Amino acid sequence: PNVGRESHSFLHHIVHNYDTLAPWTVFSQAVRPSWGFFSGDSQSGHLSDNVDFWDYLRPYPNREDSYFVFSAASHFPSGLQASRAGMLFKALRSRSKTSCPKEGADGWGEWWFDAGHPHVSGRKPSMLEFYHHFVALDEKNTEQ
């Protein structure tokens, strides 16, 4: 069962195919990858800054063994989230294609929490319930 949205599918693939993974694997959401995130829009492409989907398809860029650009950050166990500013506002797009914004902390939006967000509610277990049960192993009740 898909208990963690697409991230569960990605992790499931890695765990169950660990010894036979391809030399280079790209995980993507179902919509066409494009710049930006628009809340509530299922067609949001989720690419940040000046990143193009082809950047992910080029194996071993700069002789590195992976390519990953963080578009969001989550704080556990609080459930707070922050989004990369270069993914939210075209005027704030940096020239960086690196994992974190070249502006450091200034390259991120404000921390936010939404009790109705799918990471908190909706699917069972929620992302926070999953975190407490399988990662923190503290069984904290996140429904209160």
N, CA, C and O atoms as CSV, one atom per row, in Angstrom:
chain,resi,resn,atom,element,x,y,z
A,1,PRO,N,N,0.831,-1.207,0.000
A,1,PRO,CA,C,0.000,0.000,0.000
A,1,PRO,C,C,0.864,1.255,0.000
A,1,PRO,O,O,1.952,1.269,0.576
A,2,ASN,N,N,0.381,2.296,-0.641
A,2,ASN,CA,C,1.095,3.566,-0.698
A,2,ASN,C,C,0.735,4.385,0.538
A,2,ASN,O,O,-0.265,5.102,0.538
A,3,VAL,N,N,1.538,4.282,1.579
A,3,VAL,CA,C,1.241,4.978,2.836
A,3,VAL,C,C,1.947,6.320,2.947
A,3,VAL,O,O,1.657,7.087,3.865
A,4,GLY,N,N,2.855,6.620,2.045
A,4,GLY,CA,C,3.606,7.860,2.168
A,4,GLY,C,C,3.625,8.690,0.915
A,4,GLY,O,O,4.589,9.410,0.657
A,5,ARG,N,N,2.558,8.599,0.122
A,5,ARG,CA,C,2.497,9.296,-1.157
A,5,ARG,C,C,3.636,8.815,-2.041
A,5,ARG,O,O,4.072,7.673,-1.896
A,6,GLU,N,N,4.134,9.647,-2.954
A,6,GLU,CA,C,5.158,9.142,-3.866
A,6,GLU,C,C,6.449,8.769,-3.151
A,6,GLU,O,O,7.174,7.887,-3.612
A,7,SER,N,N,6.747,9.419,-2.043
A,7,SER,CA,C,7.984,9.100,-1.328
A,7,SER,C,C,7.999,7.643,-0.857
A,7,SER,O,O,9.054,7.011,-0.831
A,8,HIS,N,N,6.833,7.113,-0.487
A,8,HIS,CA,C,6.764,5.707,-0.094
A,8,HIS,C,C,7.092,4.816,-1.287
A,8,HIS,O,O,7.821,3.835,-1.142
A,9,SER,N,N,6.569,5.139,-2.450
A,9,SER,CA,C,6.848,4.342,-3.648
A,9,SER,C,C,8.337,4.354,-3.976
A,9,SER,O,O,8.908,3.321,-4.326
A,10,PHE,N,N,8.965,5.522,-3.863
A,10,PHE,CA,C,10.392,5.626,-4.145
A,10,PHE,C,C,11.194,4.779,-3.158
A,10,PHE,O,O,12.061,4.001,-3.556
A,11,LEU,N,N,10.897,4.938,-1.866
A,11,LEU,CA,C,11.620,4.194,-0.838
A,11,LEU,C,C,11.382,2.693,-0.979
A,11,LEU,O,O,12.310,1.900,-0.820
A,12,HIS,N,N,10.147,2.299,-1.276
A,12,HIS,CA,C,9.832,0.891,-1.467
A,12,HIS,C,C,10.689,0.303,-2.591
A,12,HIS,O,O,11.234,-0.793,-2.459
A,13,HIS,N,N,10.800,1.036,-3.689
A,13,HIS,CA,C,11.617,0.570,-4.814
A,13,HIS,C,C,13.080,0.392,-4.397
A,13,HIS,O,O,13.702,-0.620,-4.718
A,14,ILE,N,N,13.616,1.365,-3.694
A,14,ILE,CA,C,15.019,1.296,-3.274
A,14,ILE,C,C,15.243,0.123,-2.327
A,14,ILE,O,O,16.174,-0.659,-2.519
A,15,VAL,N,N,14.403,-0.003,-1.315
A,15,VAL,CA,C,14.578,-1.067,-0.316
A,15,VAL,C,C,14.446,-2.450,-0.952
A,15,VAL,O,O,15.262,-3.332,-0.684
A,16,HIS,N,N,13.441,-2.644,-1.779
A,16,HIS,CA,C,13.185,-3.973,-2.339
A,16,HIS,C,C,14.057,-4.316,-3.544
A,16,HIS,O,O,14.060,-5.461,-3.996
A,17,ASN,N,N,14.791,-3.348,-4.063
A,17,ASN,CA,C,15.663,-3.600,-5.210
A,17,ASN,C,C,17.097,-3.164,-4.946
A,17,ASN,O,O,17.875,-2.966,-5.880
A,18,TYR,N,N,17.444,-3.017,-3.673
A,18,TYR,CA,C,18.724,-2.425,-3.297
A,18,TYR,C,C,19.917,-3.085,-3.987
A,18,TYR,O,O,20.802,-2.385,-4.480
A,19,ASP,N,N,19.956,-4.397,-4.031
A,19,ASP,CA,C,21.102,-5.109,-4.595
A,19,ASP,C,C,21.115,-5.128,-6.121
A,19,ASP,O,O,22.109,-5.534,-6.724
A,20,THR,N,N,20.038,-4.700,-6.746
A,20,THR,CA,C,19.971,-4.731,-8.208
A,20,THR,C,C,19.574,-3.378,-8.805
A,20,THR,O,O,19.093,-3.320,-9.936
A,21,LEU,N,N,19.769,-2.304,-8.061
A,21,LEU,CA,C,19.427,-0.973,-8.576
A,21,LEU,C,C,20.262,-0.637,-9.803
A,21,LEU,O,O,21.421,-1.037,-9.917
A,22,ALA,N,N,19.654,0.098,-10.709
A,22,ALA,CA,C,20.385,0.583,-11.876
A,22,ALA,C,C,21.470,1.553,-11.421
A,22,ALA,O,O,21.353,2.144,-10.348
A,23,PRO,N,N,22.513,1.726,-12.211
A,23,PRO,CA,C,23.573,2.666,-11.822
A,23,PRO,C,C,23.067,4.094,-11.623
A,23,PRO,O,O,23.628,4.841,-10.820
A,24,TRP,N,N,22.008,4.483,-12.346
A,24,TRP,CA,C,21.437,5.830,-12.205
A,24,TRP,C,C,19.928,5.695,-12.282
A,24,TRP,O,O,19.410,5.203,-13.284
A,25,THR,N,N,19.205,6.120,-11.244
A,25,THR,CA,C,17.752,6.016,-11.197
A,25,THR,C,C,17.167,7.388,-10.938
A,25,THR,O,O,17.660,8.119,-10.080
A,26,VAL,N,N,16.128,7.746,-11.663
A,26,VAL,CA,C,15.449,9.030,-11.487
A,26,VAL,C,C,14.036,8.772,-10.998
A,26,VAL,O,O,13.290,8.007,-11.609
A,27,PHE,N,N,13.668,9.415,-9.889
A,27,PHE,CA,C,12.310,9.335,-9.362
A,27,PHE,C,C,11.624,10.663,-9.642
A,27,PHE,O,O,12.223,11.724,-9.466
A,28,SER,N,N,10.380,10.608,-10.073
A,28,SER,CA,C,9.657,11.818,-10.434
A,28,SER,C,C,8.187,11.661,-10.079
A,28,SER,O,O,7.675,10.546,-9.976
A,29,GLN,N,N,7.517,12.788,-9.893
A,29,GLN,CA,C,6.075,12.749,-9.710
A,29,GLN,C,C,5.411,12.480,-11.050
A,29,GLN,O,O,6.062,12.519,-12.094
A,30,ALA,N,N,4.127,12.211,-11.018
A,30,ALA,CA,C,3.421,11.804,-12.230
A,30,ALA,C,C,3.220,12.939,-13.231
A,30,ALA,O,O,3.122,12.678,-14.430
A,31,VAL,N,N,3.154,14.188,-12.778
A,31,VAL,CA,C,2.934,15.297,-13.709
A,31,VAL,C,C,4.234,15.662,-14.416
A,31,VAL,O,O,5.322,15.326,-13.946
A,32,ARG,N,N,4.114,16.344,-15.537
A,32,ARG,CA,C,5.290,16.775,-16.289
A,32,ARG,C,C,6.130,17.701,-15.405
A,32,ARG,O,O,5.622,18.703,-14.903
A,33,PRO,N,N,7.406,17.374,-15.215
A,33,PRO,CA,C,8.261,18.236,-14.389
A,33,PRO,C,C,8.425,19.617,-15.020
A,33,PRO,O,O,8.798,19.733,-16.187
A,34,SER,N,N,8.150,20.640,-14.255
A,34,SER,CA,C,8.313,22.018,-14.706
A,34,SER,C,C,8.538,22.888,-13.471
A,34,SER,O,O,8.385,22.432,-12.338
A,35,TRP,N,N,8.903,24.150,-13.709
A,35,TRP,CA,C,9.207,25.029,-12.582
A,35,TRP,C,C,7.962,25.311,-11.747
A,35,TRP,O,O,6.857,25.444,-12.274
A,36,GLY,N,N,8.167,25.400,-10.436
A,36,GLY,CA,C,7.190,25.965,-9.529
A,36,GLY,C,C,6.323,25.001,-8.754
A,36,GLY,O,O,6.188,23.823,-9.082
A,37,PHE,N,N,5.744,25.561,-7.711
A,37,PHE,CA,C,4.756,24.853,-6.904
A,37,PHE,C,C,3.605,25.802,-6.669
A,37,PHE,O,O,3.798,26.932,-6.220
A,38,PHE,N,N,2.401,25.337,-6.976
A,38,PHE,CA,C,1.206,26.146,-6.799
A,38,PHE,C,C,0.239,25.342,-5.953
A,38,PHE,O,O,-0.334,24.362,-6.429
A,39,SER,N,N,0.051,25.737,-4.723
A,39,SER,CA,C,-0.764,24.986,-3.770
A,39,SER,C,C,-2.138,24.670,-4.339
A,39,SER,O,O,-2.829,25.545,-4.862
A,40,GLY,N,N,-2.516,23.419,-4.229
A,40,GLY,CA,C,-3.816,22.993,-4.707
A,40,GLY,C,C,-3.868,22.675,-6.188
A,40,GLY,O,O,-4.897,22.213,-6.680
A,41,ASP,N,N,-2.775,22.913,-6.915
A,41,ASP,CA,C,-2.735,22.651,-8.349
A,41,ASP,C,C,-2.027,21.327,-8.601
A,41,ASP,O,O,-0.817,21.219,-8.403
A,42,SER,N,N,-2.773,20.327,-9.035
A,42,SER,CA,C,-2.190,19.008,-9.250
A,42,SER,C,C,-1.211,18.989,-10.415
A,42,SER,O,O,-0.526,17.988,-10.626
A,43,GLN,N,N,-1.134,20.076,-11.173
A,43,GLN,CA,C,-0.196,20.142,-12.293
A,43,GLN,C,C,1.112,20.844,-11.931
A,43,GLN,O,O,1.948,21.071,-12.806
A,44,SER,N,N,1.303,21.193,-10.650
A,44,SER,CA,C,2.558,21.815,-10.239
A,44,SER,C,C,3.718,20.897,-10.579
A,44,SER,O,O,3.676,19.700,-10.294
A,45,GLY,N,N,4.749,21.458,-11.189
A,45,GLY,CA,C,5.870,20.650,-11.645
A,45,GLY,C,C,6.922,20.349,-10.611
A,45,GLY,O,O,7.692,19.403,-10.780
A,46,HIS,N,N,6.982,21.131,-9.533
A,46,HIS,CA,C,7.872,20.919,-8.397
A,46,HIS,C,C,9.359,21.123,-8.677
A,46,HIS,O,O,10.180,20.757,-7.837
A,47,LEU,N,N,9.736,21.685,-9.808
A,47,LEU,CA,C,11.155,21.963,-10.028
A,47,LEU,C,C,11.487,23.330,-9.447
A,47,LEU,O,O,10.668,24.248,-9.487
A,48,SER,N,N,12.678,23.456,-8.916
A,48,SER,CA,C,13.077,24.667,-8.220
A,48,SER,C,C,14.127,25.446,-8.998
A,48,SER,O,O,14.845,24.900,-9.835
A,49,ASP,N,N,14.194,26.722,-8.700
A,49,ASP,CA,C,15.217,27.611,-9.243
A,49,ASP,C,C,15.361,27.428,-10.746
A,49,ASP,O,O,14.363,27.415,-11.467
A,50,ASN,N,N,16.569,27.290,-11.217
A,50,ASN,CA,C,16.827,27.120,-12.652
A,50,ASN,C,C,17.072,25.664,-13.012
A,50,ASN,O,O,17.774,25.370,-13.979
A,51,VAL,N,N,16.511,24.773,-12.257
A,51,VAL,CA,C,16.683,23.350,-12.495
A,51,VAL,C,C,15.741,22.897,-13.610
A,51,VAL,O,O,14.566,23.264,-13.638
A,52,ASP,N,N,16.266,22.118,-14.499
A,52,ASP,CA,C,15.493,21.534,-15.574
A,52,ASP,C,C,15.460,20.023,-15.348
A,52,ASP,O,O,16.392,19.465,-14.768
A,53,PHE,N,N,14.404,19.361,-15.796
A,53,PHE,CA,C,14.314,17.921,-15.591
A,53,PHE,C,C,15.506,17.189,-16.204
A,53,PHE,O,O,15.931,16.153,-15.693
A,54,TRP,N,N,16.045,17.726,-17.300
A,54,TRP,CA,C,17.201,17.095,-17.937
A,54,TRP,C,C,18.411,17.091,-17.024
A,54,TRP,O,O,19.298,16.254,-17.194
A,55,ASP,N,N,18.478,18.010,-16.048
A,55,ASP,CA,C,19.589,17.997,-15.086
A,55,ASP,C,C,19.621,16.683,-14.316
A,55,ASP,O,O,20.693,16.199,-13.953
A,56,TYR,N,N,18.449,16.105,-14.067
A,56,TYR,CA,C,18.369,14.841,-13.338
A,56,TYR,C,C,18.704,13.643,-14.225
A,56,TYR,O,O,19.155,12.610,-13.730
A,57,LEU,N,N,18.489,13.778,-15.511
A,57,LEU,CA,C,18.676,12.652,-16.426
A,57,LEU,C,C,20.124,12.474,-16.871
A,57,LEU,O,O,20.463,11.460,-17.481
A,58,ARG,N,N,20.973,13.442,-16.573
A,58,ARG,CA,C,22.388,13.357,-16.929
A,58,ARG,C,C,23.146,12.652,-15.797
A,58,ARG,O,O,23.387,13.253,-14.749
A,59,PRO,N,N,23.522,11.389,-15.999
A,59,PRO,CA,C,24.196,10.639,-14.926
A,59,PRO,C,C,25.545,11.244,-14.537
A,59,PRO,O,O,26.289,11.748,-15.379
A,60,TYR,N,N,25.829,11.178,-13.264
A,60,TYR,CA,C,27.120,11.584,-12.686
A,60,TYR,C,C,27.550,12.993,-13.068
A,60,TYR,O,O,28.636,13.186,-13.615
A,61,PRO,N,N,26.695,13.987,-12.781
A,61,PRO,CA,C,27.077,15.373,-13.105
A,61,PRO,C,C,28.289,15.800,-12.278
A,61,PRO,O,O,28.351,15.540,-11.076
A,62,ASN,N,N,29.229,16.441,-12.914
A,62,ASN,CA,C,30.452,16.906,-12.246
A,62,ASN,C,C,31.136,15.787,-11.467
A,62,ASN,O,O,31.750,16.023,-10.427
A,63,ARG,N,N,31.021,14.563,-11.987
A,63,ARG,CA,C,31.639,13.373,-11.396
A,63,ARG,C,C,31.090,13.048,-10.006
A,63,ARG,O,O,31.761,12.396,-9.207
A,64,GLU,N,N,29.870,13.504,-9.722
A,64,GLU,CA,C,29.224,13.204,-8.445
A,64,GLU,C,C,28.328,11.987,-8.613
A,64,GLU,O,O,27.875,11.689,-9.718
A,65,ASP,N,N,28.071,11.279,-7.504
A,65,ASP,CA,C,27.296,10.041,-7.594
A,65,ASP,C,C,25.789,10.248,-7.476
A,65,ASP,O,O,25.027,9.281,-7.501
A,66,SER,N,N,25.354,11.501,-7.347
A,66,SER,CA,C,23.922,11.768,-7.254
A,66,SER,C,C,23.643,13.223,-7.617
A,66,SER,O,O,24.548,14.056,-7.669
A,67,TYR,N,N,22.374,13.501,-7.865
A,67,TYR,CA,C,21.941,14.874,-8.098
A,67,TYR,C,C,20.599,15.040,-7.410
A,67,TYR,O,O,19.628,14.367,-7.755
A,68,PHE,N,N,20.549,15.933,-6.441
A,68,PHE,CA,C,19.322,16.143,-5.688
A,68,PHE,C,C,19.225,17.601,-5.303
A,68,PHE,O,O,20.174,18.163,-4.757
A,69,VAL,N,N,18.089,18.221,-5.581
A,69,VAL,CA,C,17.847,19.616,-5.224
A,69,VAL,C,C,16.704,19.645,-4.220
A,69,VAL,O,O,15.586,19.243,-4.543
A,70,PHE,N,N,16.969,20.111,-3.018
A,70,PHE,CA,C,15.938,20.188,-1.990
A,70,PHE,C,C,14.960,21.315,-2.323
A,70,PHE,O,O,15.363,22.466,-2.489
A,71,SER,N,N,13.682,20.978,-2.417
A,71,SER,CA,C,12.667,21.986,-2.698
A,71,SER,C,C,11.842,22.303,-1.458
A,71,SER,O,O,11.114,23.295,-1.427
A,72,ALA,N,N,11.956,21.457,-0.436
A,72,ALA,CA,C,11.223,21.676,0.808
A,72,ALA,C,C,12.022,21.083,1.958
A,72,ALA,O,O,12.857,20.198,1.773
A,73,ALA,N,N,11.745,21.591,3.136
A,73,ALA,CA,C,12.369,21.065,4.352
A,73,ALA,C,C,11.263,20.813,5.369
A,73,ALA,O,O,10.308,21.583,5.469
A,74,SER,N,N,11.400,19.746,6.106
A,74,SER,CA,C,10.423,19.409,7.146
A,74,SER,C,C,11.135,19.285,8.472
A,74,SER,O,O,12.260,18.789,8.540
A,75,HIS,N,N,10.480,19.735,9.526
A,75,HIS,CA,C,11.021,19.607,10.878
A,75,HIS,C,C,10.198,18.572,11.621
A,75,HIS,O,O,8.982,18.705,11.758
A,76,PHE,N,N,10.873,17.549,12.096
A,76,PHE,CA,C,10.192,16.520,12.880
A,76,PHE,C,C,10.715,16.571,14.295
A,76,PHE,O,O,11.915,16.771,14.485
A,77,PRO,N,N,9.880,16.400,15.291
A,77,PRO,CA,C,8.527,15.877,15.193
A,77,PRO,C,C,7.427,16.933,15.076
A,77,PRO,O,O,6.250,16.578,15.124
A,78,SER,N,N,7.759,18.197,14.928
A,78,SER,CA,C,6.729,19.244,14.932
A,78,SER,C,C,5.835,19.226,13.694
A,78,SER,O,O,4.674,19.628,13.766
A,79,GLY,N,N,6.359,18.767,12.565
A,79,GLY,CA,C,5.580,18.792,11.337
A,79,GLY,C,C,5.669,20.110,10.588
A,79,GLY,O,O,4.985,20.290,9.580
A,80,LEU,N,N,6.503,21.041,11.061
A,80,LEU,CA,C,6.683,22.311,10.352
A,80,LEU,C,C,7.348,22.063,9.007
A,80,LEU,O,O,8.135,21.129,8.851
A,81,GLN,N,N,7.020,22.921,8.031
A,81,GLN,CA,C,7.614,22.801,6.706
A,81,GLN,C,C,8.035,24.167,6.209
A,81,GLN,O,O,7.472,25.190,6.597
A,82,ALA,N,N,9.037,24.166,5.341
A,82,ALA,CA,C,9.474,25.381,4.651
A,82,ALA,C,C,9.725,25.002,3.201
A,82,ALA,O,O,10.142,23.880,2.912
A,83,SER,N,N,9.473,25.927,2.294
A,83,SER,CA,C,9.675,25.681,0.872
A,83,SER,C,C,10.800,26.551,0.347
A,83,SER,O,O,11.017,27.662,0.831
A,84,ARG,N,N,11.504,26.049,-0.631
A,84,ARG,CA,C,12.580,26.794,-1.268
A,84,ARG,C,C,11.970,27.973,-2.025
A,84,ARG,O,O,11.082,27.786,-2.857
A,85,ALA,N,N,12.444,29.179,-1.738
A,85,ALA,CA,C,11.869,30.387,-2.336
A,85,ALA,C,C,11.954,30.354,-3.856
A,85,ALA,O,O,11.062,30.867,-4.532
A,86,GLY,N,N,13.006,29.763,-4.402
A,86,GLY,CA,C,13.170,29.699,-5.850
A,86,GLY,C,C,12.150,28.811,-6.536
A,86,GLY,O,O,12.069,28.803,-7.764
A,87,MET,N,N,11.378,28.070,-5.777
A,87,MET,CA,C,10.324,27.236,-6.344
A,87,MET,C,C,8.972,27.954,-6.279
A,87,MET,O,O,8.039,27.606,-7.003
A,88,LEU,N,N,8.881,28.953,-5.408
A,88,LEU,CA,C,7.612,29.628,-5.169
A,88,LEU,C,C,7.438,30.915,-5.958
A,88,LEU,O,O,6.328,31.235,-6.382
A,89,PHE,N,N,8.519,31.656,-6.161
A,89,PHE,CA,C,8.434,32.984,-6.776
A,89,PHE,C,C,9.467,33.121,-7.884
A,89,PHE,O,O,10.668,33.017,-7.634
A,90,LYS,N,N,9.004,33.353,-9.109
A,90,LYS,CA,C,9.944,33.479,-10.229
A,90,LYS,C,C,10.960,34.588,-9.987
A,90,LYS,O,O,12.118,34.461,-10.386
A,91,ALA,N,N,10.541,35.677,-9.338
A,91,ALA,CA,C,11.451,36.787,-9.084
A,91,ALA,C,C,12.569,36.405,-8.113
A,91,ALA,O,O,13.593,37.085,-8.055
A,92,LEU,N,N,12.385,35.331,-7.357
A,92,LEU,CA,C,13.396,34.905,-6.379
A,92,LEU,C,C,14.197,33.692,-6.839
A,92,LEU,O,O,14.950,33.102,-6.065
A,93,ARG,N,N,14.028,33.331,-8.100
A,93,ARG,CA,C,14.792,32.194,-8.612
A,93,ARG,C,C,16.270,32.539,-8.598
A,93,ARG,O,O,16.688,33.562,-9.140
A,94,SER,N,N,17.045,31.686,-7.981
A,94,SER,CA,C,18.488,31.911,-7.956
A,94,SER,C,C,19.116,31.262,-9.182
A,94,SER,O,O,18.428,30.622,-9.977
A,95,ARG,N,N,20.375,31.425,-9.326
A,95,ARG,CA,C,21.099,30.806,-10.431
A,95,ARG,C,C,21.709,29.472,-9.997
A,95,ARG,O,O,22.504,28.882,-10.729
A,96,SER,N,N,21.348,29.018,-8.850
A,96,SER,CA,C,21.927,27.812,-8.273
A,96,SER,C,C,21.196,26.563,-8.739
A,96,SER,O,O,19.967,26.542,-8.809
A,97,LYS,N,N,21.952,25.533,-9.054
A,97,LYS,CA,C,21.395,24.213,-9.320
A,97,LYS,C,C,21.922,23.245,-8.274
A,97,LYS,O,O,21.955,22.034,-8.492
A,98,THR,N,N,22.333,23.791,-7.139
A,98,THR,CA,C,22.911,22.976,-6.075
A,98,THR,C,C,21.823,22.456,-5.139
A,98,THR,O,O,20.671,22.886,-5.207
A,99,SER,N,N,22.204,21.531,-4.268
A,99,SER,CA,C,21.234,20.912,-3.359
A,99,SER,C,C,20.466,21.935,-2.541
A,99,SER,O,O,19.243,21.844,-2.434
A,100,CYS,N,N,21.159,22.906,-1.964
A,100,CYS,CA,C,20.513,23.946,-1.153
A,100,CYS,C,C,20.673,25.291,-1.839
A,100,CYS,O,O,21.604,25.480,-2.621
A,101,PRO,N,N,19.765,26.240,-1.554
A,101,PRO,CA,C,19.863,27.558,-2.193
A,101,PRO,C,C,21.201,28.227,-1.899
A,101,PRO,O,O,21.711,28.146,-0.781
A,102,LYS,N,N,21.762,28.884,-2.902
A,102,LYS,CA,C,23.059,29.539,-2.698
A,102,LYS,C,C,22.954,30.680,-1.686
A,102,LYS,O,O,23.969,31.120,-1.146
A,103,GLU,N,N,21.723,31.169,-1.422
A,103,GLU,CA,C,21.524,32.249,-0.456
A,103,GLU,C,C,21.476,31.747,0.976
A,103,GLU,O,O,21.265,32.539,1.896
A,104,GLY,N,N,21.664,30.464,1.185
A,104,GLY,CA,C,21.581,29.896,2.529
A,104,GLY,C,C,20.178,30.014,3.090
A,104,GLY,O,O,19.204,29.731,2.393
A,105,ALA,N,N,20.066,30.427,4.338
A,105,ALA,CA,C,18.761,30.524,5.004
A,105,ALA,C,C,17.825,31.497,4.294
A,105,ALA,O,O,16.607,31.331,4.352
A,106,ASP,N,N,18.378,32.517,3.621
A,106,ASP,CA,C,17.541,33.483,2.905
A,106,ASP,C,C,16.904,32.889,1.648
A,106,ASP,O,O,16.038,33.520,1.042
A,107,GLY,N,N,17.313,31.707,1.255
A,107,GLY,CA,C,16.745,31.063,0.085
A,107,GLY,C,C,15.527,30.206,0.400
A,107,GLY,O,O,15.013,29.509,-0.474
A,108,TRP,N,N,15.062,30.256,1.654
A,108,TRP,CA,C,13.908,29.463,2.087
A,108,TRP,C,C,12.779,30.379,2.536
A,108,TRP,O,O,13.022,31.482,3.024
A,109,GLY,N,N,11.535,29.915,2.368
A,109,GLY,CA,C,10.381,30.654,2.869
A,109,GLY,C,C,10.243,30.450,4.369
A,109,GLY,O,O,11.052,29.769,4.999
A,110,GLU,N,N,9.216,31.046,4.921
A,110,GLU,CA,C,8.943,30.918,6.353
A,110,GLU,C,C,8.465,29.497,6.683
A,110,GLU,O,O,7.876,28.819,5.841
A,111,TRP,N,N,8.725,29.064,7.907
A,111,TRP,CA,C,8.200,27.783,8.387
A,111,TRP,C,C,6.687,27.902,8.510
A,111,TRP,O,O,6.185,28.956,8.901
A,112,TRP,N,N,5.952,26.848,8.184
A,112,TRP,CA,C,4.497,26.863,8.263
A,112,TRP,C,C,4.008,25.495,8.701
A,112,TRP,O,O,4.703,24.487,8.581
A,113,PHE,N,N,2.782,25.500,9.215
A,113,PHE,CA,C,2.124,24.255,9.626
A,113,PHE,C,C,0.657,24.357,9.264
A,113,PHE,O,O,0.019,25.380,9.511
A,114,ASP,N,N,0.124,23.302,8.680
A,114,ASP,CA,C,-1.284,23.254,8.303
A,114,ASP,C,C,-1.833,21.919,8.758
A,114,ASP,O,O,-1.465,20.877,8.215
A,115,ALA,N,N,-2.715,21.938,9.755
A,115,ALA,CA,C,-3.269,20.699,10.303
A,115,ALA,C,C,-4.046,19.907,9.264
A,115,ALA,O,O,-4.222,18.699,9.419
A,116,GLY,N,N,-4.516,20.563,8.205
A,116,GLY,CA,C,-5.254,19.877,7.161
A,116,GLY,C,C,-4.381,19.360,6.030
A,116,GLY,O,O,-4.888,18.733,5.101
A,117,HIS,N,N,-3.079,19.610,6.090
A,117,HIS,CA,C,-2.162,19.171,5.037
A,117,HIS,C,C,-2.111,17.640,4.993
A,117,HIS,O,O,-2.161,16.994,6.040
A,118,PRO,N,N,-2.013,17.058,3.804
A,118,PRO,CA,C,-1.977,15.586,3.709
A,118,PRO,C,C,-0.857,14.935,4.505
A,118,PRO,O,O,-0.970,13.764,4.868
A,119,HIS,N,N,0.220,15.657,4.786
A,119,HIS,CA,C,1.287,15.077,5.602
A,119,HIS,C,C,0.838,14.878,7.049
A,119,HIS,O,O,1.403,14.057,7.772
A,120,VAL,N,N,-0.171,15.627,7.463
A,120,VAL,CA,C,-0.643,15.575,8.845
A,120,VAL,C,C,-1.931,14.770,8.957
A,120,VAL,O,O,-2.090,13.979,9.887
A,121,SER,N,N,-2.835,14.965,8.031
A,121,SER,CA,C,-4.121,14.276,8.094
A,121,SER,C,C,-4.414,13.591,6.769
A,121,SER,O,O,-3.572,13.586,5.871
A,122,GLY,N,N,-5.559,13.037,6.646
A,122,GLY,CA,C,-5.937,12.389,5.389
A,122,GLY,C,C,-5.624,10.912,5.416
A,122,GLY,O,O,-6.344,10.131,6.037
A,123,ARG,N,N,-4.571,10.529,4.757
A,123,ARG,CA,C,-4.203,9.120,4.684
A,123,ARG,C,C,-3.796,8.585,6.049
A,123,ARG,O,O,-3.310,9.320,6.908
A,124,LYS,N,N,-4.006,7.305,6.220
A,124,LYS,CA,C,-3.599,6.636,7.453
A,124,LYS,C,C,-2.537,5.612,7.124
A,124,LYS,O,O,-2.766,4.792,6.235
A,125,PRO,N,N,-1.405,5.604,7.772
A,125,PRO,CA,C,-1.020,6.603,8.761
A,125,PRO,C,C,-0.584,7.906,8.082
A,125,PRO,O,O,-0.107,7.894,6.948
A,126,SER,N,N,-0.754,9.023,8.788
A,126,SER,CA,C,-0.278,10.297,8.261
A,126,SER,C,C,1.251,10.281,8.303
A,126,SER,O,O,1.849,9.402,8.923
A,127,MET,N,N,1.875,11.249,7.646
A,127,MET,CA,C,3.330,11.296,7.646
A,127,MET,C,C,3.879,11.425,9.068
A,127,MET,O,O,4.880,10.796,9.412
A,128,LEU,N,N,3.215,12.248,9.896
A,128,LEU,CA,C,3.690,12.391,11.274
A,128,LEU,C,C,3.493,11.100,12.061
A,128,LEU,O,O,4.352,10.737,12.864
A,129,GLU,N,N,2.381,10.400,11.850
A,129,GLU,CA,C,2.179,9.120,12.519
A,129,GLU,C,C,3.245,8.118,12.061
A,129,GLU,O,O,3.794,7.371,12.870
A,130,PHE,N,N,3.526,8.113,10.771
A,130,PHE,CA,C,4.562,7.242,10.230
A,130,PHE,C,C,5.902,7.549,10.885
A,130,PHE,O,O,6.625,6.638,11.289
A,131,TYR,N,N,6.235,8.847,10.992
A,131,TYR,CA,C,7.496,9.257,11.621
A,131,TYR,C,C,7.587,8.732,13.052
A,131,TYR,O,O,8.589,8.126,13.431
A,132,HIS,N,N,6.540,8.963,13.845
A,132,HIS,CA,C,6.587,8.546,15.247
A,132,HIS,C,C,6.624,7.030,15.390
A,132,HIS,O,O,7.301,6.516,16.280
A,133,HIS,N,N,5.920,6.314,14.544
A,133,HIS,CA,C,5.858,4.857,14.662
A,133,HIS,C,C,7.128,4.170,14.156
A,133,HIS,O,O,7.652,3.272,14.815
A,134,PHE,N,N,7.625,4.591,12.983
A,134,PHE,CA,C,8.719,3.867,12.352
A,134,PHE,C,C,10.095,4.515,12.501
A,134,PHE,O,O,11.104,3.818,12.398
A,135,VAL,N,N,10.167,5.807,12.737
A,135,VAL,CA,C,11.455,6.487,12.842
A,135,VAL,C,C,11.788,6.810,14.296
A,135,VAL,O,O,12.803,6.347,14.816
A,136,ALA,N,N,10.941,7.599,14.955
A,136,ALA,CA,C,11.204,7.983,16.342
A,136,ALA,C,C,10.921,6.843,17.321
A,136,ALA,O,O,11.463,6.807,18.426
A,137,LEU,N,N,10.064,5.914,16.895
A,137,LEU,CA,C,9.685,4.757,17.725
A,137,LEU,C,C,9.126,5.169,19.084
A,137,LEU,O,O,9.352,4.495,20.089
A,138,ASP,N,N,8.384,6.296,19.103
A,138,ASP,CA,C,7.831,6.770,20.372
A,138,ASP,C,C,6.307,6.685,20.442
A,138,ASP,O,O,5.714,6.986,21.478
A,139,GLU,N,N,5.663,6.272,19.328
A,139,GLU,CA,C,4.222,6.064,19.297
A,139,GLU,C,C,3.396,7.251,19.766
A,139,GLU,O,O,2.289,7.067,20.270
A,140,LYS,N,N,3.916,8.479,19.609
A,140,LYS,CA,C,3.178,9.673,20.003
A,140,LYS,C,C,1.889,9.775,19.209
A,140,LYS,O,O,1.882,9.535,18.001
A,141,ASN,N,N,0.808,10.126,19.868
A,141,ASN,CA,C,-0.480,10.285,19.213
A,141,ASN,C,C,-0.521,11.667,18.564
A,141,ASN,O,O,-0.595,12.679,19.261
A,142,THR,N,N,-0.474,11.714,17.226
A,142,THR,CA,C,-0.442,12.988,16.513
A,142,THR,C,C,-1.838,13.524,16.227
A,142,THR,O,O,-1.968,14.601,15.644
A,143,GLU,N,N,-2.864,12.820,16.611
A,143,GLU,CA,C,-4.236,13.256,16.350
A,143,GLU,C,C,-4.760,14.246,17.386
A,143,GLU,O,O,-5.840,14.811,17.209
A,144,GLN,N,N,-4.017,14.459,18.448
A,144,GLN,CA,C,-4.505,15.344,19.528
A,144,GLN,C,C,-4.243,16.773,19.220
A,144,GLN,O,O,-4.585,17.648,20.014
